[in-house]
């Protein structure tokens, strides 16, 4: 349970950084960020593996770069599921997913090595 809370908090912080940096990403308040973080965790656990498996041929042809598109799709799906969290287009979803990945990896790395 503690692990879930920590991962959700890290994702919420990463979403906050992405909303602050990337034009086209918007969240109404902190509750929206927490809800979006929970939904993103669920989407990444259930939908993303199916999307990754279905996109294996394209992922191989693009040397893995298509996974960025899959991540952007997952962020757009979260925006569709959480009304107070909005993504204005593919570019915002793409850059937002990159920022979220970098921030999450950085925080996770700092927590595990520290």
C-alpha positions in Angstrom: 0.0 0.0 0.0 2.8 2.4 0.8 4.4 1.6 -2.5 1.2 2.6 -4.4 1.0 5.8 -2.4 4.6 6.7 -3.2 4.3 5.9 -6.9 1.1 7.9 -7.1 2.7 10.9 -5.4 5.7 10.7 -7.7 3.4 10.6 -10.7 1.4 13.5 -9.4 4.6 15.6 -9.0 5.6 14.6 -12.5 2.2 15.6 -13.8 2.5 18.9 -12.0 5.9 19.6 -13.6 4.5 18.6 -17.0 1.5 20.9 -16.6 3.9 23.7 -15.5 6.3 23.3 -18.5 4.3 22.0 -21.4 1.8 24.3 -23.1 -1.4 22.6 -23.8 -1.5 20.5 -20.6 -3.9 21.8 -17.9 -5.1 20.6 -14.6 -7.6 22.5 -12.4 -6.1 21.8 -9.0 -4.1 19.4 -6.8 -7.0 17.0 -6.5 -7.1 16.8 -10.3 -3.4 16.0 -10.4 -3.8 13.2 -7.8 -6.8 11.7 -9.7 -5.0 11.9 -13.0 -2.0 10.2 -11.3 -4.2 7.4 -10.1 -5.9 7.0 -13.5 -2.5 7.1 -15.3 -1.2 4.3 -13.0 -4.3 2.2 -13.8 -4.1 2.9 -17.5 -0.3 2.1 -17.6 -1.0 -1.2 -15.7 -4.0 -2.3 -17.9 -4.1 -0.6 -21.3 -0.5 0.2 -22.0 0.8 -3.5 -22.1 -1.9 -4.3 -24.6 -1.0 -1.3 -26.8 2.7 -2.2 -26.6 2.1 -5.8 -27.7 -0.2 -4.7 -30.5 2.4 -2.2 -31.7 5.4 -4.4 -31.7 5.9 -4.5 -35.5 5.8 -0.7 -35.7 8.0 -0.3 -32.6 10.6 -2.6 -34.2 10.5 -0.6 -37.5 11.0 2.7 -35.6 13.7 1.3 -33.3 11.5 1.8 -30.3 10.5 5.4 -31.0 6.8 4.4 -31.5 6.7 3.8 -27.7 6.7 7.6 -27.3 3.5 7.6 -29.3 2.0 4.9 -27.1 2.9 6.9 -24.0 1.3 10.0 -25.6 -1.8 8.0 -26.3 -2.0 6.9 -22.6 -1.7 10.5 -21.4 -4.5 11.4 -23.9 -6.6 8.6 -22.6 -6.2 9.9 -19.0 -7.3 13.4 -20.2 -10.4 11.8 -21.8 -11.2 9.9 -18.5 -10.5 12.8 -16.1 -12.5 15.8 -17.2 -10.6 18.5 -15.2 -7.3 17.3 -16.8 -6.9 18.5 -20.5 -4.4 17.8 -23.2 -4.6 20.1 -26.3 -3.4 17.9 -29.1 -0.8 15.3 -29.9 2.2 17.5 -29.5 1.2 18.4 -25.9 0.6 14.7 -25.2 3.9 13.7 -26.7 6.0 16.3 -24.9 4.0 15.9 -21.7 4.6 12.1 -21.6 8.4 12.7 -22.2 8.5 15.2 -19.3 6.5 12.8 -17.0 8.8 10.0 -17.8 12.0 12.0 -17.2 10.7 13.5 -13.9 9.4 10.1 -12.7 12.7 8.4 -13.5 14.7 11.1 -11.8 12.7 11.0 -8.6 12.6 7.2 -8.6 16.4 7.2 -9.1 16.9 9.7 -6.3 14.8 7.7 -3.9 16.3 4.3 -4.7 20.0 5.4 -4.6 19.6 7.7 -1.6 
